[in-house]
Amino acid sequence: MVGLVLISHGKMAEGIADSLSMLFGADLPQFEICALHEMNSPQEFHDELCRKVAKVDSGDGVLIFADMLGGTPCNQALTLVNEKVHLIVGMNLPMILELLGMRETQPTEVSAIIENGRQAIQDAGALFFAQAGSESDEDDD
């Protein structure tokens, strides 16, 4: 099973982990978070990230999800990327749910995870009002 590490500035990774625990329970296998705080140097963050990646890697690889491209967490994680360690930036809860839904039963498809994250970004008001408008058009018939 592929390992999973969430990285972020501040508490974003912790917040996503908290949401995941509501859905999957507190003990997700091969799952870690690593947060950069103001008092951490880039090297301290890098060292902790290396420990977390090693901890979740059972030989099937590791996916690191970062909050944003170009930030210190992402830049430090880039130094670990190889054939077995992938880095996905712009993390959101739906993309991580996609991974958790597939990682025990099928090969991990990075492109499917990214696409799921993209599709989760919507203007909900526009979707709601478009749906409501189409329903009222049906009522007019």
Long-range contacts (C-beta under 8 A, 24 or more apart in sequence): 1-29, 1-30, 1-58, 1-60, 1-103, 1-104, 2-30, 2-60, 2-61, 2-62, 2-63, 2-99, 2-103, 2-108, 3-30, 3-31, 3-32, 3-53, 3-55, 3-56, 3-57, 3-58, 3-60, 3-61, 3-62, 3-63, 4-28, 4-30, 4-31, 4-32, 4-56, 4-62, 4-63, 4-65, 4-96, 4-99, 4-100, 4-103, 5-31, 5-32, 5-33, 5-34, 5-49, 5-52, 5-53, 5-56, 5-62, 5-63, 5-64, 5-65, 6-32, 6-33, 6-34, 6-64, 6-65, 6-91, 6-96, 7-33, 7-34, 7-35, 7-36, 7-49, 7-64, 7-65, 7-66, 7-67, 7-73, 7-74, 7-76, 7-77, 8-33, 8-35, 8-36, 8-66, 8-67, 8-73, 8-91, 9-35, 9-36, 9-67, 9-68, 9-71, 9-72, 9-73, 10-35, 10-36, 10-37, 11-35, 12-67, 13-67, 16-91, 16-93, 16-96, 19-93, 20-93, 20-96, 20-97, 20-100, 23-97, 24-100, 28-100, 30-56, 30-57, 30-58, 31-56, 32-56, 34-73, 36-71, 36-72, 36-73, 42-72, 42-75, 42-76, 45-72, 45-73, 45-76, 46-76, 46-79, 49-73, 49-76, 49-77, 49-80, 50-80, 53-80, 53-85, 57-84, 57-85, 61-85, 61-86, 61-108, 62-86, 63-87, 63-88, 63-99, 63-108, 63-110, 63-113, 64-88, 65-89, 65-91, 65-95, 65-96, 66-90, 66-91, 67-91, 86-110, 88-113, 88-114, 88-117, 90-117, 91-117, 92-117, 92-120, 92-121, 93-120, 94-119, 94-120, 95-120
